[in-house]
Amino acid sequence: MKPFPAKHRRIRLGTDAYHRLHREILKRDGWRCQACGCLRGLKVHHIQRKSQSGDDSEGNLIAFCSECHKAIHV
């Protein structure tokens, strides 16, 4: 019998830490949607969804405007 691979331990931040990271992501991305360049209605999107073991890390987050964010989730 083969052993199970080690589970990836997901980074989950508390509310305050997540809000700080959210702001850092917007700043890193130049306060612009990374798909269309829009400056309004920005959201921070998890590239790999939390439900698919995505975590709250800088490498898994990106800024999108409301419209581009909505289009991703269609």
Order of alpha helices (4+ residues) and beta strands (2+ residues): alpha-beta-beta-alpha
